[in-house]
Amino acid sequence: MFYTYAISSLERNYIYVGITSNTERRLNEHNSGKNKTTRPYRPFELIFEKDFQTRAEARIEEIKLKSGFGKEFLRSLIQNQKKQHTKD
């Protein structure tokens, strides 16, 4: 099983999209600074996760999410989460 995932920086306007076989482990790696690309943007929260049978399928979804439309979709998820928190 492979997962396409997106994480959002809690302190900066930054979204990272990737593929993994273990989302929890990968999020911990990002938050602990093991990934050079995301290190300056820590900490992160998981905002999107979708599972696939093959890495190729997950890669197709990753490419979609990295497109302009995909980034717009992810930003809308963040906005909806913020609205949910303000209602509580």
C-alpha positions as CSV (number, residue, x, y, z in Angstrom):
1,M,0.0,0.0,0.0
2,F,1.2,3.5,-0.9
3,Y,-0.1,6.8,0.3
4,T,-0.1,10.2,-1.4
5,Y,0.0,12.8,1.4
6,A,0.1,16.5,2.0
7,I,1.4,18.3,5.0
8,S,1.0,22.0,5.9
9,S,3.4,24.1,8.0
10,L,1.8,25.3,11.2
11,E,3.9,28.5,11.2
12,R,4.4,29.4,7.5
13,N,2.5,29.3,4.3
14,Y,4.0,26.1,2.9
15,I,2.5,22.8,1.7
16,Y,4.5,19.7,0.9
17,V,3.1,16.8,-1.1
18,G,4.8,13.4,-1.2
19,I,4.4,9.6,-1.4
20,T,5.1,7.1,1.3
21,S,4.3,3.6,2.5
22,N,3.9,4.8,6.1
23,T,2.3,8.3,6.6
24,E,2.8,8.4,10.4
25,R,6.6,7.6,10.1
26,R,7.0,10.1,7.3
27,L,5.2,12.9,9.2
28,N,7.5,12.3,12.1
29,E,10.5,12.5,9.8
30,H,9.4,15.8,8.5
31,N,8.7,17.2,12.0
32,S,12.1,16.0,13.3
33,G,14.0,17.8,10.6
34,K,15.3,14.7,8.7
35,N,14.0,16.0,5.4
36,K,16.3,18.9,4.2
37,T,13.6,20.4,2.0
38,T,11.0,20.8,4.7
39,R,13.3,21.4,7.7
40,P,12.9,25.2,7.7
41,Y,9.1,25.0,7.7
42,R,8.5,22.8,10.8
43,P,6.2,21.9,12.5
44,F,3.7,20.2,10.1
45,E,0.2,18.7,10.3
46,L,-1.2,16.2,7.9
47,I,-3.9,17.7,5.8
48,F,-4.5,15.1,3.1
49,E,-3.9,11.3,2.8
50,K,-5.1,8.9,0.1
51,D,-4.2,5.2,-0.3
52,F,-3.3,3.4,-3.5
53,Q,-2.4,-0.2,-4.4
54,T,0.7,0.8,-6.4
55,R,3.4,3.4,-6.3
56,A,2.5,4.4,-9.9
57,E,-1.1,5.3,-8.9
58,A,0.1,7.3,-5.9
59,R,2.6,9.1,-8.1
60,I,-0.3,10.2,-10.5
61,E,-2.2,11.6,-7.5
62,E,1.0,13.4,-6.3
63,I,1.5,15.1,-9.7
64,K,-2.2,16.2,-9.6
65,L,-1.8,17.7,-6.1
66,K,1.4,19.5,-7.1
67,S,-0.4,21.2,-10.0
68,G,-2.1,24.6,-9.6
69,F,-5.5,23.1,-9.2
70,G,-4.1,20.6,-6.7
71,K,-2.5,23.3,-4.6
72,E,-5.8,25.3,-4.7
73,F,-7.7,22.2,-3.5
74,L,-5.2,21.7,-0.6
75,R,-5.5,25.4,0.4
76,S,-9.3,25.0,0.5
77,L,-8.9,22.0,2.8
78,I,-6.8,24.2,5.2
79,Q,-9.3,27.0,5.0
80,N,-12.2,24.6,5.8
81,Q,-10.2,23.2,8.8
82,K,-9.7,26.7,10.1
83,K,-13.4,27.4,9.8
84,Q,-14.2,24.2,11.7
85,H,-11.9,25.2,14.5
86,T,-13.4,28.7,14.8
87,K,-16.9,27.2,15.1
88,D,-15.9,25.0,18.0
